[in-house]
Each structure stands twice: as structure tokens, then as C-alpha cells.
Amino acid sequence: MLVAIAGAHGKIAVKLAARLTARGDQVIGLIRNPDHAADVKAVGAEPLLCDLEKNTVQEVAAAVQGADAVVFAAGAGPGSGAERKLTVDRDGAVKLLEATAERAVPYVIVSSVGAENPPPPEDDDVFSVYLRAKAEADAAVKASERDWTILRPGRLTDDPGTGRARIDTDPFRGEVAREDVAAVIEAVLHEPRASHRILYVNGGEHPVEQALENAVQP
């Protein structure tokens, strides 16, 4: 499988790329900063300069041409203002969606718990804008005519991964190591039954594969 990851230098994305390449998948890592290329290459991915804020839909489409699946793991990041929550977390996700529409490439997006019930527009603090941006991106993904999976983890940590998780289709809050989120994305990419599902992810007791199995059962 050839997987294109947007935001490939992010903490989850780097761990995901390492996991995918270790199992034999190929990974294209979209980055906007050329200084990040070596880090992405170090985990086995092919770094490719592509800025979702600046490049056109056609240019993004060319960058991910041939991919069997795409993962949107990009984000404006801590310290960024409200405007970039919209231009990256929302508009960047939609641009990648549009760029892969013609081939209907399966799409996995890393969202956030809270996007199911975002704050009202009058709440204009950065985190509220972030949750609305995620909610709007998720809505665009759900409306698309393709296989999609939306992941909504709780509070992310840099703790070592446990290989275990709780995955549910109903909202719940908690925290989860970024390594374990990467493990869940890896599993989702290889589990067709995860298509057309919103999955909430946090730390848990079950191995990731079993946790996903429990969540996608009919």
C-alpha cells in the first residue's frame, strides 16, 4: 500500500510513517519545510514538499498521485493563532479531500474529541476556533463520496506507547499517547470495516487491533 501523509513531520505522522514502512508499506510524506525532509526520510518515508496552505488543489493532487490512501495528520500546531486553525486544520483538510476526489482515494483524518459538539461562533478563543475548524473539516469528509474514517483522540501525550487503546463510536474523553494514535491509524488503514466511521480513541486495556475489532463489529 502507498500511503500519503499530510503533515508528515508532525509527532503522530512520524510515528505512523515508521510503523507503515516497517510493515512494508510505502509512504509519501508531505511537508512544507524543506528542513524537515531528513527527519521524514529517516523513518523510511519519501519526503515531498507540498504546502496545503499555498499549493493549489491540482498541485496537491500531483503530489499524492498514485497513493492508495491518504492521511490528514497536519495541524497549525501549538502557539498558532485562530486564522491558521482555519487555513490548516480546516482548509488544508478540505484541499487534500478535493485533490483526491477524482480517484476517490480512501481518506483518514485526525480530528479531536469535542468536534462532535463544537463551541458556538461567538466563542472566539483559539481553542474554540480549532474545534469548529475540525468539525467543519470532518463534515466535508463525511459528505464526500469515498471511504473515510475520522479519528477523534482525547488529550495527546508524548508518553511511550502501550500498544493498547479504547476505541468507541460514541464520544468519550481521556488521554492517549501519540504512539498509540499512530498504531490505531495503521490498523484503520488496513481494516475496511473502519470505513464510514467516526472513532473516538484514548488509552485503554485492549490491544489496538482488538480495540478496533470491537469498535467496527456490525
RAJOPE-V109477 format. One record per pair of residues at least 24 apart in sequence whose C-alpha atoms are under 10 Angstrom apart, sorted by the first residue. I is the first residue (numbers start at 1). J is the second residue. D is the distance in whole Angstrom. If there is no record, write none. Layout:
[[I & J & D] [I & J & D]]
This chain:
[[1 & 25 & 5] [1 & 26 & 6] [1 & 27 & 8] [1 & 66 & 10] [1 & 67 & 8] [1 & 68 & 6] [1 & 69 & 8] [1 & 189 & 9] [1 & 190 & 9] [2 & 26 & 5] [2 & 27 & 6] [2 & 28 & 7] [2 & 64 & 9] [2 & 65 & 10] [2 & 66 & 7] [2 & 67 & 5] [2 & 68 & 5] [2 & 69 & 7] [2 & 70 & 9] [3 & 27 & 5] [3 & 28 & 6] [3 & 29 & 9] [3 & 45 & 10] [3 & 64 & 9] [3 & 66 & 9] [3 & 67 & 5] [3 & 68 & 6] [3 & 69 & 5] [3 & 70 & 6] [3 & 71 & 7] [3 & 106 & 10] [3 & 107 & 10] [3 & 189 & 9] [4 & 28 & 5] [4 & 29 & 6] [4 & 30 & 7] [4 & 45 & 9] [4 & 46 & 9] [4 & 47 & 10] [4 & 48 & 10] [4 & 63 & 9] [4 & 64 & 6] [4 & 65 & 9] [4 & 66 & 9] [4 & 67 & 6] [4 & 68 & 8] [4 & 69 & 6] [4 & 70 & 5] [4 & 71 & 6] [4 & 72 & 9] [4 & 107 & 10] [5 & 29 & 5] [5 & 30 & 6] [5 & 31 & 9] [5 & 45 & 9] [5 & 47 & 10] [5 & 64 & 9] [5 & 67 & 10] [5 & 69 & 9] [5 & 70 & 6] [5 & 71 & 5] [5 & 72 & 6] [5 & 73 & 7] [5 & 74 & 8] [5 & 108 & 9] [5 & 109 & 10] [6 & 30 & 5] [6 & 31 & 7] [6 & 32 & 9] [6 & 48 & 10] [6 & 50 & 9] [6 & 51 & 9] [6 & 52 & 8] [6 & 64 & 10] [6 & 70 & 8] [6 & 71 & 6] [6 & 72 & 5] [6 & 73 & 6] [6 & 74 & 5] [6 & 75 & 9] [6 & 92 & 9] [6 & 93 & 9] [6 & 96 & 8] [6 & 109 & 10] [7 & 31 & 6] [7 & 32 & 8] [7 & 50 & 9] [7 & 51 & 9] [7 & 52 & 9] [7 & 71 & 9] [7 & 72 & 7] [7 & 73 & 5] [7 & 74 & 4] [7 & 75 & 7] [7 & 76 & 10] [7 & 88 & 10] [7 & 92 & 10] [8 & 32 & 9] [8 & 36 & 9] [8 & 37 & 9] [8 & 39 & 9] [8 & 40 & 7] [8 & 45 & 9] [8 & 46 & 10] [8 & 47 & 8] [8 & 48 & 9] [8 & 71 & 9] [8 & 72 & 9] [8 & 73 & 7] [8 & 74 & 7] [9 & 33 & 9] [9 & 36 & 6] [9 & 37 & 8] [9 & 38 & 10] [9 & 39 & 7] [9 & 40 & 6] [9 & 47 & 9] [9 & 73 & 9] [9 & 74 & 9] [10 & 36 & 10] [10 & 40 & 10] [10 & 73 & 7] [10 & 74 & 7] [10 & 75 & 8] [10 & 77 & 9] [11 & 73 & 9] [11 & 74 & 10] [11 & 158 & 9] [11 & 178 & 7] [11 & 179 & 8] [11 & 182 & 9] [12 & 73 & 7] [12 & 74 & 9] [12 & 110 & 9] [12 & 156 & 10] [12 & 158 & 10] [12 & 177 & 9] [12 & 178 & 5] [12 & 179 & 7] [12 & 180 & 9] [12 & 181 & 7] [12 & 182 & 6] [12 & 183 & 9] [12 & 185 & 9] [13 & 40 & 9] [13 & 71 & 9] [13 & 72 & 9] [13 & 73 & 6] [13 & 74 & 8] [13 & 178 & 9] [13 & 179 & 9] [13 & 181 & 10] [13 & 182 & 7] [13 & 185 & 10] [14 & 39 & 8] [14 & 40 & 7] [14 & 41 & 10] [14 & 42 & 9] [14 & 43 & 7] [14 & 44 & 10] [14 & 45 & 9] [14 & 73 & 10] [14 & 179 & 9] [14 & 182 & 9] [15 & 40 & 10] [15 & 43 & 8] [15 & 178 & 8] [15 & 179 & 6] [15 & 180 & 9] [15 & 181 & 9] [15 & 182 & 6] [15 & 183 & 8] [15 & 186 & 10] [16 & 43 & 9] [16 & 71 & 10] [16 & 73 & 10] [16 & 178 & 9] [16 & 179 & 8] [16 & 180 & 9] [16 & 181 & 8] [16 & 182 & 5] [16 & 183 & 7] [16 & 184 & 9] [16 & 185 & 7] [16 & 186 & 7] [17 & 41 & 10] [17 & 42 & 10] [17 & 43 & 6] [17 & 44 & 7] [17 & 45 & 6] [17 & 46 & 10] [17 & 182 & 9] [17 & 186 & 9] [18 & 42 & 9] [18 & 43 & 5] [18 & 44 & 6] [18 & 45 & 8] [18 & 182 & 9] [19 & 43 & 9] [19 & 44 & 9] [19 & 179 & 10] [19 & 182 & 8] [19 & 183 & 7] [19 & 185 & 10] [19 & 186 & 7] [20 & 44 & 9] [20 & 45 & 9] [20 & 182 & 9] [20 & 183 & 9] [20 & 185 & 10] [20 & 186 & 7] [20 & 187 & 10] [20 & 189 & 10] [21 & 45 & 7] [23 & 186 & 10] [26 & 67 & 9] [26 & 68 & 10] [27 & 67 & 9] [27 & 69 & 10] [27 & 70 & 10] [28 & 63 & 9] [28 & 64 & 7] [28 & 65 & 10] [28 & 67 & 8] [28 & 70 & 9] [29 & 63 & 10] [29 & 64 & 9] [29 & 71 & 10] [30 & 60 & 9] [30 & 63 & 8] [30 & 64 & 9] [30 & 72 & 10] [30 & 74 & 9] [31 & 74 & 9] [51 & 88 & 10] [51 & 92 & 9] [52 & 87 & 9] [52 & 88 & 7] [52 & 89 & 10] [52 & 91 & 8] [52 & 92 & 5] [52 & 93 & 8] [52 & 94 & 10] [52 & 95 & 7] [52 & 96 & 7] [53 & 84 & 9] [53 & 87 & 6] [53 & 88 & 6] [53 & 89 & 10] [53 & 91 & 8] [53 & 92 & 6] [53 & 93 & 10] [53 & 95 & 9] [54 & 87 & 10] [54 & 92 & 9] [55 & 92 & 10] [55 & 95 & 9] [56 & 95 & 8] [56 & 96 & 10] [56 & 99 & 9] [57 & 92 & 10] [57 & 94 & 10] [57 & 95 & 6] [57 & 96 & 7] [57 & 97 & 9] [57 & 98 & 7] [57 & 99 & 5] [57 & 100 & 9] [58 & 95 & 10] [58 & 96 & 10] [58 & 98 & 9] [58 & 99 & 6] [58 & 100 & 10] [59 & 99 & 8] [60 & 95 & 8] [60 & 96 & 7] [60 & 97 & 10] [60 & 98 & 9] [60 & 99 & 6] [60 & 100 & 8] [61 & 95 & 9] [61 & 96 & 8] [61 & 97 & 9] [61 & 98 & 8] [61 & 99 & 4] [61 & 100 & 6] [61 & 101 & 9] [61 & 102 & 9] [61 & 103 & 10] [62 & 99 & 8] [62 & 100 & 9] [63 & 99 & 9] [64 & 96 & 9] [64 & 99 & 8] [64 & 100 & 8] [64 & 105 & 10] [65 & 99 & 9] [65 & 100 & 8] [65 & 103 & 9] [65 & 105 & 10] [66 & 103 & 9] [66 & 105 & 9] [67 & 100 & 9] [67 & 103 & 10] [67 & 105 & 7] [67 & 106 & 9] [68 & 103 & 9] [68 & 104 & 10] [68 & 105 & 6] [68 & 106 & 7] [68 & 107 & 9] [68 & 189 & 10] [69 & 100 & 9] [69 & 104 & 9] [69 & 105 & 5] [69 & 106 & 5] [69 & 107 & 6] [69 & 108 & 8] [69 & 147 & 10] [69 & 148 & 10] [69 & 189 & 8] [70 & 96 & 8] [70 & 97 & 9] [70 & 100 & 8] [70 & 105 & 7] [70 & 106 & 6] [70 & 107 & 5] [70 & 108 & 6] [70 & 109 & 8] [70 & 148 & 10] [70 & 189 & 9] [71 & 96 & 9] [71 & 106 & 9] [71 & 107 & 6] [71 & 108 & 5] [71 & 109 & 6] [71 & 110 & 8] [71 & 148 & 10] [71 & 149 & 10] [71 & 185 & 8] [71 & 189 & 9] [72 & 96 & 8] [72 & 97 & 9] [72 & 107 & 8] [72 & 108 & 6] [72 & 109 & 5] [72 & 110 & 6] [72 & 111 & 9] [72 & 150 & 10] [73 & 108 & 9] [73 & 109 & 6] [73 & 110 & 6] [73 & 111 & 8] [73 & 182 & 10] [74 & 109 & 9] [74 & 110 & 8] [74 & 111 & 10] [75 & 110 & 9] [75 & 111 & 10] [75 & 130 & 10] [75 & 134 & 10] [76 & 130 & 9] [79 & 126 & 9] [80 & 126 & 8] [81 & 125 & 9] [81 & 126 & 6] [81 & 127 & 9] [81 & 129 & 9] [81 & 130 & 9] [82 & 124 & 8] [82 & 125 & 7] [82 & 126 & 5] [82 & 127 & 8] [82 & 128 & 9] [82 & 129 & 6] [82 & 130 & 7] [82 & 133 & 9] [83 & 126 & 9] [83 & 129 & 8] [83 & 130 & 9] [83 & 133 & 10] [84 & 126 & 10] [84 & 129 & 10] [84 & 130 & 9] [84 & 133 & 10] [85 & 126 & 8] [85 & 127 & 9] [85 & 128 & 10] [85 & 129 & 7] [85 & 130 & 5] [85 & 131 & 9] [85 & 132 & 9] [85 & 133 & 6] [85 & 134 & 9] [86 & 129 & 8] [86 & 130 & 7] [86 & 131 & 10] [86 & 132 & 9] [86 & 133 & 6] [86 & 134 & 9] [86 & 136 & 9] [86 & 137 & 9] [87 & 133 & 9] [88 & 130 & 10] [88 & 133 & 9] [88 & 134 & 10] [89 & 130 & 7] [89 & 131 & 9] [89 & 132 & 10] [89 & 133 & 6] [89 & 134 & 6] [89 & 135 & 10] [89 & 136 & 9] [89 & 137 & 7] [90 & 130 & 9] [90 & 131 & 10] [90 & 132 & 9] [90 & 133 & 5] [90 & 134 & 6] [90 & 135 & 8] [90 & 136 & 6] [90 & 137 & 5] [90 & 138 & 8] [90 & 140 & 9] [91 & 133 & 8] [91 & 134 & 10] [91 & 136 & 9] [91 & 137 & 7] [92 & 137 & 9] [93 & 133 & 10] [93 & 134 & 9] [93 & 136 & 10] [93 & 137 & 6] [93 & 138 & 9] [93 & 140 & 9] [93 & 141 & 8] [94 & 136 & 9] [94 & 137 & 6] [94 & 138 & 9] [94 & 139 & 10] [94 & 140 & 7] [94 & 141 & 8] [95 & 137 & 10] [97 & 137 & 9] [97 & 140 & 8] [97 & 141 & 7] [97 & 144 & 8] [97 & 146 & 10] [98 & 140 & 10] [98 & 141 & 10] [98 & 144 & 9] [100 & 146 & 10] [101 & 144 & 8] [101 & 145 & 8] [101 & 146 & 8] [103 & 146 & 9] [104 & 144 & 9] [104 & 145 & 7] [104 & 146 & 5] [104 & 147 & 8] [104 & 148 & 10] [105 & 145 & 10] [105 & 146 & 7] [105 & 147 & 7] [105 & 148 & 9] [106 & 145 & 10] [106 & 146 & 6] [106 & 147 & 5] [106 & 148 & 6] [106 & 149 & 8] [106 & 189 & 9] [106 & 192 & 10] [106 & 195 & 8] [107 & 141 & 8] [107 & 144 & 10] [107 & 146 & 8] [107 & 147 & 6] [107 & 148 & 5] [107 & 149 & 6] [107 & 150 & 9] [107 & 189 & 9] [107 & 195 & 9] [107 & 196 & 10] [108 & 141 & 9] [108 & 147 & 9] [108 & 148 & 6] [108 & 149 & 5] [108 & 150 & 6] [108 & 151 & 8] [108 & 185 & 8] [108 & 188 & 8] [108 & 189 & 8] [108 & 194 & 10] [108 & 195 & 9] [108 & 196 & 10] [109 & 134 & 10] [109 & 137 & 9] [109 & 138 & 8] [109 & 141 & 8] [109 & 148 & 8] [109 & 149 & 7] [109 & 150 & 5] [109 & 151 & 6] [109 & 152 & 9] [109 & 185 & 9] [109 & 198 & 10] [110 & 134 & 9] [110 & 138 & 9] [110 & 149 & 9] [110 & 150 & 6] [110 & 151 & 5] [110 & 152 & 6] [110 & 153 & 8] [110 & 181 & 9] [110 & 182 & 10] [110 & 185 & 9] [110 & 199 & 10] [111 & 135 & 8] [111 & 137 & 8] [111 & 138 & 7] [111 & 150 & 7] [111 & 151 & 6] [111 & 152 & 5] [111 & 153 & 7] [111 & 154 & 10] [111 & 198 & 10] [111 & 199 & 10] [111 & 200 & 9] [112 & 138 & 10] [112 & 150 & 9] [112 & 151 & 7] [112 & 152 & 4] [112 & 153 & 5] [112 & 154 & 6] [112 & 155 & 9] [112 & 156 & 10] [112 & 200 & 8] [112 & 201 & 9] [113 & 151 & 9] [113 & 152 & 5] [113 & 153 & 6] [113 & 154 & 6] [113 & 155 & 8] [113 & 171 & 7] [113 & 172 & 7] [113 & 173 & 7] [113 & 174 & 9] [113 & 199 & 10] [113 & 200 & 7] [113 & 201 & 9] [113 & 202 & 10] [114 & 152 & 8] [114 & 153 & 9] [114 & 154 & 9] [114 & 171 & 8] [114 & 172 & 9] [114 & 173 & 9] [115 & 139 & 10] [115 & 152 & 8] [115 & 171 & 10] [116 & 152 & 9] [116 & 170 & 10] [116 & 171 & 8] [116 & 198 & 10] [117 & 171 & 10] [138 & 198 & 9] [141 & 196 & 10] [142 & 196 & 7] [142 & 197 & 9] [142 & 198 & 9] [146 & 195 & 9] [146 & 196 & 9] [147 & 192 & 9] [147 & 193 & 10] [147 & 194 & 9] [147 & 195 & 5] [147 & 196 & 6] [147 & 197 & 9] [148 & 189 & 10] [148 & 192 & 10] [148 & 194 & 8] [148 & 195 & 5] [148 & 196 & 5] [148 & 197 & 7] [148 & 198 & 9] [149 & 185 & 9] [149 & 188 & 8] [149 & 189 & 9] [149 & 192 & 10] [149 & 193 & 10] [149 & 194 & 6] [149 & 195 & 5] [149 & 196 & 6] [149 & 197 & 5] [149 & 198 & 6] [149 & 199 & 8] [150 & 185 & 10] [150 & 188 & 10] [150 & 194 & 9] [150 & 195 & 9] [150 & 196 & 8] [150 & 197 & 6] [150 & 198 & 5] [150 & 199 & 6] [150 & 200 & 8] [151 & 181 & 9] [151 & 184 & 9] [151 & 185 & 8] [151 & 188 & 9] [151 & 197 & 8] [151 & 198 & 6] [151 & 199 & 5] [151 & 200 & 6] [151 & 201 & 7] [152 & 181 & 10] [152 & 198 & 7] [152 & 199 & 6] [152 & 200 & 5] [152 & 201 & 6] [152 & 202 & 9] [153 & 177 & 10] [153 & 178 & 9] [153 & 181 & 7] [153 & 199 & 8] [153 & 200 & 6] [153 & 201 & 4] [153 & 202 & 6] [153 & 203 & 9] [154 & 181 & 10] [154 & 200 & 8] [154 & 201 & 7] [154 & 202 & 6] [154 & 203 & 9] [155 & 201 & 10] [155 & 202 & 8] [155 & 203 & 10] [156 & 180 & 10] [156 & 181 & 9] [156 & 202 & 9] [156 & 203 & 10] [161 & 203 & 9] [162 & 203 & 8] [162 & 204 & 9] [162 & 205 & 9] [162 & 206 & 10] [162 & 207 & 8] [162 & 208 & 9] [163 & 203 & 9] [163 & 204 & 9] [163 & 205 & 9] [163 & 206 & 8] [163 & 207 & 6] [163 & 208 & 6] [163 & 209 & 9] [164 & 202 & 9] [164 & 203 & 7] [164 & 204 & 6] [164 & 205 & 6] [164 & 206 & 5] [164 & 207 & 4] [164 & 208 & 5] [164 & 209 & 8] [164 & 210 & 9] [164 & 211 & 8] [165 & 201 & 7] [165 & 202 & 6] [165 & 203 & 4] [165 & 204 & 4] [165 & 205 & 6] [165 & 206 & 6] [165 & 207 & 6] [165 & 208 & 5] [165 & 209 & 9] [165 & 210 & 9] [165 & 211 & 6] [165 & 212 & 9] [166 & 199 & 10] [166 & 200 & 8] [166 & 201 & 6] [166 & 202 & 5] [166 & 203 & 6] [166 & 204 & 4] [166 & 205 & 7] [166 & 206 & 7] [166 & 207 & 9] [166 & 208 & 8] [166 & 210 & 9] [166 & 211 & 6] [166 & 212 & 8] [166 & 214 & 9] [166 & 215 & 9] [167 & 198 & 10] [167 & 199 & 6] [167 & 200 & 6] [167 & 201 & 5] [167 & 202 & 7] [167 & 203 & 9] [167 & 204 & 8] [167 & 206 & 9] [167 & 208 & 8] [167 & 209 & 10] [167 & 210 & 9] [167 & 211 & 6] [167 & 212 & 6] [167 & 213 & 9] [167 & 214 & 8] [167 & 215 & 6] [167 & 216 & 9] [168 & 197 & 10] [168 & 198 & 8] [168 & 199 & 6] [168 & 200 & 5] [168 & 201 & 7] [168 & 202 & 9] [168 & 211 & 8] [168 & 212 & 8] [168 & 214 & 8] [168 & 215 & 6] [168 & 216 & 9] [169 & 197 & 7] [169 & 198 & 6] [169 & 199 & 5] [169 & 200 & 6] [169 & 201 & 9] [169 & 215 & 7] [169 & 216 & 9] [170 & 198 & 8] [170 & 199 & 8] [170 & 200 & 7] [170 & 201 & 10] [170 & 215 & 10] [171 & 198 & 9] [171 & 199 & 8] [171 & 200 & 6] [171 & 201 & 9] [172 & 200 & 7] [172 & 201 & 8] [172 & 202 & 8] [173 & 200 & 8] [173 & 201 & 9] [173 & 202 & 7] [173 & 203 & 10] [174 & 200 & 10] [174 & 201 & 8] [174 & 202 & 6] [174 & 203 & 7] [174 & 204 & 9] [175 & 201 & 8] [175 & 202 & 5] [175 & 203 & 6] [175 & 204 & 9] [176 & 201 & 7] [176 & 202 & 5] [176 & 203 & 5] [176 & 204 & 8] [177 & 202 & 8] [177 & 203 & 7] [178 & 202 & 10] [180 & 207 & 10] [180 & 208 & 8] [181 & 208 & 9] [183 & 207 & 10] [183 & 208 & 7] [183 & 209 & 9] [184 & 208 & 6] [184 & 209 & 8] [184 & 211 & 9] [184 & 212 & 8] [187 & 212 & 8] [187 & 213 & 10] [188 & 212 & 8] [188 & 213 & 10] [188 & 216 & 10] [191 & 216 & 9] [192 & 216 & 9] [193 & 217 & 8] [193 & 218 & 9]]
